């Protein structure tokens, strides 16, 4: 079996872009290398550009046993935010032609697995007609096909309240990036990397990266000012034209329904959202991602009780001090706890120091509860120590977070989770008593109270909990999907 994988960023990107999907892609390639009779390759697109604009072309990054390729000069920059709702996200004939020629040259492929569509025009899915014997698989690691912001997170403040025929998309971003500026920045970075100026070198870390950061910050300030002027009240404001965004969603969904053999959802919640937005039910398959965190499941055991001997409860929040991750909500919810609950709550926050607002909220919460311990960032190797005395993990996301890695990492170490009702984290424990309404401080307090008064026990949480999926099990499930008859 020959499988071609695609994502917008190379999974060995020296700048480590792509987050958890890049880690997952690397694990896939490495895991399949040990499987008999399976050959893989990888293609990325949307980050590599020539300084002098030229036609799209393919370059080989690594010609080894699992070769890596890059589509240079794609008609659309990635990720999606950099070319928000651009027309090339649907169609760009030259990029489609370069992709088709590459597949013809390196094929035939049994499977083309898109771990994203960002960086390629969605119309490449129509090439399924050209290779009817090739199975097209799309994974939904975010909501890109139905949301150009990718997270259904409106105006960086709230879960998208409704599409409104595309009109809400028009005013979604506080500032719209200029794709030309992104393309130029990528071109400089790409060409510097070709002469050895990469992360870890003095020229990159001390000169190029700081200068680029200053340029981006200045550009964002200008864009925000322009945005503020555009949305200033007018005597007779015209209704925003959402038609391009409506067409974008409709065409992407149609292409997926008519050209993809399978759509992989990383949680049941993602599957529900995809179906609600028009993706055909018979295309959708939930496959929880395999992770090395699963090894912790076999060397840890659930605790008999939640509370410490002194009657206190140790909570943990891991990740980022971001609004969409629920950090700001969590700090406000802790500060609003009734005194009889607050004095029994201790919290570990493992996250890089945030902005002034985040740190102010942290200080306010710390003054109200029994203890707040802030760890300024962590690595995977720190997790066992960080979670050694933790009784309950917190996943208070306020957006439909597909399946947060931090939730898997805590759950796999037999740390029960108190989660919001958004996204896939709630599926790990499948314990309604430990799920609260996203953004609702009162319901959050209700969840904590049930733990503190003993009405919710660890046994109740673990009675329906899912064991985390290891990489071997995930690969078995993917291979079965690849081999299934359409």
C-alpha positions in Angstrom: 0.0 0.0 0.0 1.3 3.5 -1.0 0.1 6.4 1.1 0.7 10.1 0.3 0.2 12.5 3.3 -0.4 16.2 3.0 -0.4 19.0 5.5 0.4 22.7 5.0 3.6 22.6 7.1 6.4 20.1 6.9 6.3 17.8 9.9 10.1 18.4 10.3 9.7 22.1 10.0 12.8 23.8 11.6 10.6 26.5 13.0 8.3 23.8 14.6 5.1 25.2 13.1 2.0 23.1 12.9 1.7 22.2 16.6 0.2 18.9 17.6 -0.7 18.0 14.0 2.9 18.0 13.0 3.8 15.8 15.9 1.0 13.4 14.9 2.1 13.4 11.3 5.6 12.5 12.3 4.4 9.7 14.5 2.2 8.4 11.6 5.2 8.3 9.2 7.5 6.7 11.8 4.9 4.2 12.9 4.1 3.1 9.3 7.8 2.7 8.5 7.7 -0.4 10.7 4.7 -1.9 9.0 5.4 -4.5 6.3 4.2 -3.5 2.8 3.4 0.2 3.4 5.2 3.0 1.7 4.7 6.6 2.6 5.6 10.1 1.3 4.7 13.6 2.5 3.9 16.9 0.8 3.5 20.4 2.2 2.4 23.6 0.6 1.7 27.3 1.5 4.9 28.3 3.3 7.6 28.2 0.7 8.0 31.0 -1.9 10.6 32.4 -4.2 11.6 36.1 -3.7 10.8 36.7 -7.4 7.2 35.3 -8.0 7.2 32.3 -10.2 4.9 29.4 -11.1 4.1 26.7 -8.5 6.6 23.8 -8.5 7.6 20.9 -6.4 10.9 20.6 -4.6 12.3 17.5 -2.8 13.2 18.1 0.8 14.3 14.6 1.6 14.7 11.8 -0.9 14.9 9.1 1.8 12.8 6.0 2.3 9.7 8.2 3.2 10.4 11.2 0.9 9.3 14.7 1.8 8.3 17.2 -0.8 7.3 20.9 -0.8 5.0 22.7 -3.2 6.7 26.1 -3.7 4.8 29.2 -4.8 1.3 27.9 -4.0 -1.4 30.3 -5.0 -2.6 30.6 -1.4 -0.5 31.1 1.7 -1.0 29.1 4.9 -2.3 28.8 7.5 -5.8 30.0 6.7 -5.6 33.2 8.8 -2.9 34.5 6.5 -5.2 34.4 3.5 -8.6 34.6 5.3 -11.3 33.5 2.9 -9.2 34.2 -0.2 -10.5 33.1 -3.5 -7.5 30.8 -4.0 -8.7 28.7 -1.1 -11.2 27.3 -3.5 -9.5 27.5 -6.9 -6.1 28.2 -8.2 -5.5 26.4 -11.5 -1.7 26.6 -11.6 -1.4 25.2 -8.0 -3.9 22.4 -8.9 -1.9 21.6 -12.0 1.4 21.4 -10.0 -0.2 19.1 -7.5 -1.7 16.9 -10.2 1.6 16.6 -12.1 3.4 15.7 -8.9 0.9 12.9 -8.1 1.1 11.6 -11.6 4.9 11.6 -11.5 5.2 9.9 -8.1 2.1 7.7 -8.2 0.1 5.7 -8.4 -1.0 6.1 -4.8 -3.5 3.9 -3.0 -4.4 6.6 -0.6 -3.9 10.4 -0.4 -4.6 11.5 3.2 -5.1 15.2 3.6 -4.4 16.1 7.2 -5.6 19.5 6.2 -6.6 21.4 3.1 -4.9 24.7 4.1 -2.2 25.6 1.6 -4.0 23.9 -1.4 -7.0 25.0 -3.3 -10.0 22.8 -2.2 -10.6 22.1 -5.9 -7.7 19.6 -5.8 -10.3 17.2 -4.4 -11.9 17.2 -7.9 -8.8 15.4 -9.1 -10.4 12.2 -7.6 -11.9 11.8 -11.0 -8.4 11.6 -12.5 -7.3 8.9 -10.1 -10.5 6.9 -9.4 -8.5 4.0 -7.9 -6.9 6.3 -5.2 -8.8 6.7 -1.9 -9.1 10.3 -0.8 -9.1 10.7 3.1 -9.5 14.0 4.9 -8.9 14.5 8.6 -10.6 17.3 10.5 -8.0 18.6 13.0 -9.8 21.9 12.8 -12.9 23.3 11.1 -11.2 24.8 8.0 -13.8 23.6 5.4 -16.6 25.4 7.2 -14.7 28.2 8.9 -11.9 30.3 7.3 -10.9 31.2 10.9 -10.7 27.4 11.4 -11.9 27.4 15.0 -15.5 28.6 14.8 -14.2 31.3 17.2 -15.8 34.7 16.3 -13.8 37.9 16.6 -11.4 36.3 19.0 -14.0 36.6 21.8 -16.7 33.9 21.5 -17.8 30.7 19.9 -19.3 31.6 16.5 -23.0 32.5 17.2 -24.1 31.7 13.7 -23.1 31.8 10.1 -25.7 34.3 9.0 -25.1 33.4 5.3 -21.5 34.3 5.6 -22.0 37.8 7.0 -20.4 37.1 10.3 -17.3 36.0 8.6 -16.8 39.5 7.1 -16.3 41.0 10.6 -14.8 38.0 12.3 -11.1 38.9 12.4 -10.1 42.0 14.5 -7.5 42.6 11.7 -7.2 41.1 8.3 -3.6 40.0 7.4 -2.2 40.9 4.0 -1.4 37.7 2.1 1.2 39.6 0.1 3.1 40.5 3.3 2.9 36.9 4.5 4.1 35.6 1.2 7.1 38.0 1.3 8.0 37.0 4.9 7.8 33.3 3.9 9.9 33.9 0.8 12.6 35.6 2.9 12.5 32.7 5.4 12.5 30.0 2.7 15.4 31.5 0.9 17.5 32.1 4.0 16.9 28.4 4.9 18.3 27.4 1.6 21.7 29.0 2.5 21.7 27.6 6.0 20.2 30.5 8.0 17.8 28.4 10.1 16.5 28.4 13.7 19.4 27.8 16.0 21.9 29.8 13.9 23.0 33.3 15.1 21.8 35.0 12.0 18.3 33.6 12.3 17.8 33.9 16.1 19.5 37.2 16.7 18.8 39.1 13.4 16.1 37.7 11.1 13.6 36.4 13.7 13.6 39.6 15.9 13.3 41.8 12.8 10.5 39.8 11.5 8.7 39.9 14.9 8.9 43.7 14.9 7.6 43.9 11.4 4.7 41.7 12.2 3.8 43.6 15.3 3.9 46.9 13.4 1.8 45.5 10.6 -0.8 44.2 13.1 -1.1 47.7 14.7 -1.7 49.3 11.3 -4.3 46.6 10.4 -6.1 47.1 13.7 -6.3 50.8 13.1 -7.6 50.3 9.6 -10.2 47.8 10.9 -11.3 50.3 13.6 -11.8 53.0 11.0 -13.7 50.6 8.7 -16.2 49.6 11.4 -16.8 53.1 12.7 -20.5 53.9 12.8 -21.9 55.3 9.6 -25.1 57.0 8.9 -26.4 54.2 6.7 -24.1 51.2 7.1 -24.3 48.7 4.3 -24.9 45.1 5.2 -21.7 43.0 4.9 -21.5 40.9 1.8 -21.2 37.4 3.1 -21.7 35.7 -0.3 -18.1 34.8 -0.9 -17.9 33.1 2.5 -21.2 31.3 1.9 -19.9 30.1 -1.5 -16.7 29.0 0.1 -18.5 26.8 2.7 -21.0 25.4 0.2 -18.3 24.4 -2.3 -15.9 22.9 0.2 -18.6 20.8 1.7 -19.8 19.7 -1.7 -16.3 18.7 -2.8 -15.8 16.7 0.4 -19.1 14.9 0.0 -18.6 14.0 -3.6 -14.8 13.4 -3.7 -13.6 12.2 -0.3 -14.0 8.5 0.5 -13.7 9.1 4.2 -13.6 12.0 6.6 -11.7 11.3 9.8 -13.0 13.1 12.9 -10.7 13.2 16.0 -13.7 13.1 18.4 -17.4 12.5 18.3 -18.1 16.2 18.9 -16.1 17.0 15.7 -18.2 14.5 13.9 -21.5 16.0 15.2 -20.3 19.5 14.1 -19.2 18.3 10.7 -22.6 16.6 10.1 -24.5 19.6 11.3 -22.7 21.7 8.7 -23.6 19.5 5.8 -20.8 16.9 5.6 -22.4 13.6 4.7 -22.9 11.2 7.6 -21.7 8.1 5.6 -18.3 9.8 5.0 -17.7 10.5 8.7 -15.6 8.3 10.9 -14.4 9.0 14.5 -10.9 7.9 15.1 -9.3 9.1 18.3 -5.7 10.1 17.7 -2.9 7.8 18.8 -0.5 9.4 21.3 2.6 8.4 23.2 0.8 9.7 26.3 -1.1 6.4 26.3 1.9 4.6 27.8 1.2 6.4 31.1 -2.2 4.6 31.3 -0.5 1.3 32.0 1.9 2.5 34.7 -0.5 4.7 36.7 -3.6 3.9 38.7 -6.8 5.9 39.7 -6.9 7.4 43.2 -9.5 6.1 45.6 -10.6 9.6 46.6 -10.4 13.2 45.3 -9.6 15.1 48.5 -6.3 15.3 50.3 -6.1 14.5 54.0 -6.7 18.2 54.9 -9.9 18.3 52.8 -8.4 20.3 50.0 -8.6 19.6 46.3 -5.6 20.1 43.9 -6.7 21.2 40.4 -4.4 21.6 37.4 -4.7 23.8 34.3 -2.1 23.0 31.5 -1.5 24.8 28.2 -1.9 28.4 27.3 -3.2 31.6 29.0 -5.6 32.1 26.1 -9.2 33.2 26.0 -10.4 30.5 23.7 -8.8 27.8 25.9 -10.9 29.1 28.8 -8.1 30.6 30.9 -9.7 34.0 31.4 -13.0 32.3 32.2 -11.4 29.9 34.7 -9.7 32.7 36.6 -12.9 34.6 36.9 -14.8 31.5 37.9 -12.3 30.7 40.6 -12.5 34.3 41.9 -16.3 34.0 42.0 -16.4 30.8 44.0 -18.3 30.9 47.3 -15.8 31.2 50.2 -16.6 27.7 51.6 -15.5 26.2 48.3 -12.6 28.5 47.5 -10.8 27.8 50.8 -10.6 24.1 49.8 -9.2 24.7 46.3 -5.6 24.6 45.3 -4.5 25.1 41.7 -1.4 24.4 39.6 -1.3 26.5 36.4 1.4 25.3 34.0 1.5 27.8 31.2 3.8 30.5 29.8 3.3 33.9 31.4 0.5 35.6 29.6 -0.4 39.2 28.8 -1.2 41.9 31.4 -4.9 41.0 31.6 -4.2 37.3 32.0 -1.7 37.9 34.8 -4.1 40.3 36.6 -6.8 37.7 36.5 -4.3 35.1 37.8 -3.4 37.3 40.7 -7.1 37.9 41.6 -7.9 34.2 41.6 -4.8 33.5 43.7 -5.9 35.9 46.3 -9.3 34.1 46.7 -8.4 30.4 46.7 -6.3 28.4 49.2 -3.2 28.2 46.9 -2.2 29.0 43.3 1.1 27.6 42.0 2.2 29.0 38.6 4.7 27.0 36.6 6.0 29.2 33.7 5.8 26.6 30.9 6.6 22.9 30.8 7.7 20.0 28.5 6.3 16.5 28.1 9.0 15.2 30.4 7.7 17.4 33.2 4.2 16.0 33.2 4.6 13.2 35.7 6.1 15.6 38.3 3.6 18.3 37.6 0.6 16.0 38.0 1.9 13.9 40.9 -0.3 15.6 43.5 -3.2 16.7 41.2 -6.7 15.3 42.0 -8.7 16.9 39.1 -7.6 18.3 35.7 -9.4 21.3 34.2 -10.3 21.7 30.5 -12.5 24.9 30.5 -12.4 25.5 26.8 -15.0 28.0 25.4 -14.5 27.0 21.8 -15.2 23.6 20.2 -11.7 22.4 20.8 -11.5 19.2 18.7 -9.7 17.1 21.3 -7.1 19.0 23.4 -3.8 17.2 23.8 -3.6 18.4 27.4 -6.8 16.6 28.2 -5.4 13.3 26.9 -2.1 13.8 28.8 -3.9 14.3 32.1 -6.6 11.6 31.5 -3.9 9.1 30.5 -2.2 9.5 33.9 -5.5 8.7 35.6 -6.2 12.3 36.5 -10.0 12.8 36.1 -11.2 15.8 34.1 -13.7 18.6 34.8 -14.4 19.9 31.4 -16.7 22.3 29.6 -19.4 21.0 27.3 -17.5 22.3 24.2 -15.2 20.1 22.1 -14.1 16.6 22.5 -12.4 16.5 26.0 -15.7 15.6 27.7 -15.7 12.3 25.8 -12.7 10.9 27.6 -14.4 10.5 31.0 -18.0 10.5 29.7 -19.1 11.6 33.1 -22.0 14.1 33.0 -21.3 15.2 36.7 -17.9 16.5 35.7 -19.1 18.5 32.6 -20.2 22.1 33.0 -21.8 24.6 30.6 -19.0 26.5 28.8 -18.6 30.0 30.2 -21.0 29.5 33.1 -19.3 30.3 36.4 -22.2 28.9 38.4 -22.2 25.6 36.7 -18.5 25.4 37.1 -18.9 25.9 40.8 -21.6 23.2 40.8 -19.1 20.7 39.3 -16.5 21.5 42.0 -19.1 21.3 44.8 -20.0 17.8 43.8 -16.4 16.7 44.1 -15.9 18.4 47.4 -19.0 17.1 49.1 -18.3 13.5 47.9 -21.3 13.0 45.7 -19.0 12.6 42.7 -16.2 10.0 43.2 -13.3 8.9 41.1 -15.0 5.5 40.6 -18.0 7.3 39.0 -15.6 9.0 36.5 -13.6 5.9 35.6 -16.6 3.6 35.3 -17.3 5.0 31.7 -13.9 6.4 30.9 -12.2 5.6 27.6 -8.7 4.2 27.6 -6.4 6.5 25.5 -5.5 5.2 22.1 -1.8 4.3 21.5 -0.1 4.8 18.2 -0.2 1.1 17.3 -3.9 0.9 17.8 -4.5 4.1 15.9 -2.5 2.9 13.0 -4.5 -0.4 12.9 -7.7 1.6 12.7 -6.3 3.9 10.0 -5.1 1.0 7.8 -8.4 -0.7 8.2 -10.1 2.5 7.0 -7.7 2.8 4.0 -8.4 -0.8 3.0 -12.2 -0.6 3.5 -14.3 -0.8 0.4 -15.8 2.5 -0.6 
